[in-house]
Amino acid sequence: MKPKVHELRKKTNRKSVSKTFKITLFSFLALFIFSCDSDDGDLNQETAVFAVAKIKSLTDIRNDVSVSAPQNTDSDGKIYVSQKYLFYIAKEEGVHVFNNQNPASPQNVAFINIEGVHDIAVKGDYLYADNYVDMLVFDISNPLNIQLVQTLPNVVTFYPAYPDNAEFYDYESVPGPNEIITGYALETRARPEGPEVIMYEDAFDGFLATNSGSVGTGGSYARFQIGNNALYTVDSYQLNVFNIGEPAAISFDKSVYMMSWFGGGQLETLFKQGDYLFVGATNGMHVVDATDEFNPYFLSGFSHATACDPVVVNGNTAYITVRGGTTCGATEDQVNVINISDITSPSLVSTYLLDQPYGLGIKENTLYVCTGSGGLKVFNAANGSALELKNTYTDNVTDVIPMNDKLIAVGSNKIIQYSYGDNFTLTPISTVTF
């Protein structure tokens, strides 16, 4: 059954703005710069929340890339595993490198300072990382002496997350040449009145409308995947392809604008099995044929209500966590089991209702689902039509990577490693906290 196509609709409710969108500022917006017309003595002036762009020079961002001794972090992150090394990707902060040869005592050996990092991939001795709009290549053959070997500028599309509770946008905050918006600060200011409100609303609506070595393993929230000599990355509306045939001198190959394939869903995660890429998007799971590694194309998909949803695949079955609420959508929280034995026509096998599911992982017939403060759930997935909850562990984690010999989980500023036991049990091996 073909997935239902959802058209993009312009939202007029400013508080439900999507967290990601492309920012294009037109010169006429300068007409709507905020001014306060009330008397200084008017203590009853109503206020409103304004989003103020954080602007930084690309030169400064690039000059700040460095490698240092281990560092602490206060940033949520992702995990990535390659050979005997474990990487903690602290969002928009940097990459923490651990020697994990002894999982009972992982050693924090280095920190790669990358202010704009959101994901990484590793092949052989080279690590690939985004830095806002750039792609970086590091030689990690000696983790005690990591070297930046290439910066590929302006090849990544970066969408800063827009604050949901902002009522107005400060149009004085305009990036100049060689500058980008890296995020937003919130400021409380006097609320516009009368005709000024209409001008702001018109301006805001216009703003929205314009808008061969060993390969490592990422979690279900990964946005980077490697296939042979191709590195794939996703941003909100496109799949990017890089040629990494020369690992220290990579090149950008192409972008495939997936919005036209999928009817407008924003892309969130990327999982690879064999020659296929499985894209988790806000409107469903989408299958991309990457048999020709540099010419991937949309093959099929499974749609659902708007929600946040990573996807993992094992054999002929895909598993999707669908989380509603907040900015993710209004659908019920659930785990969907999808039959992909006919890769051209994925079909729903079953739905399991589960509060606040985040990342997930599958190993043989065992499914691991992270539910944040609800703990780590372990399911018997031998029968996809009837997932059976076997154990719950109270650890507050948001994603997992099931390895052959251990399960690695990540939470806020922590990494937990478990050994597998009988009857779907897990035993903690070690916990790293920052």
Secondary structure, DSSP 4 states (H G I P E B T S, - for coil): -PPPP--------GGG--S-------GGGGGG-----S-TT-TT--EEEEEEEEEEEHHHHHHT-EEES-----S-EEEEEETTEEEEEETTTEEEEEE-SSTTS-EEEEEEE-TT---EEEETTEEEEEETTEEEEEE-SSGGG-EEEEEETT-S---PPPPTT--EE-TT----TTEEEEEEEEEEEEPP-THHHHHHHHHHHHHHH-----B-EE-TT--EEEETTEEEEE-SSEEEEEE-SSTTS-EEEEEEETHHHHTSPPEEEEEEETTEEEEEETTEEEEEE-SSTTS-EEEEEEE-SS-B--EEEETTEEEEEEB-BTTTBSSPPEEEEEE-SSTTS-EEEEEEE-SS---EEEETTEEEEE-BTT-EEEEE-SSTTS-EEEEEE---BSEEEE-SS-EEEEETTEEEEEEE-GGG-EEEEEEEE-
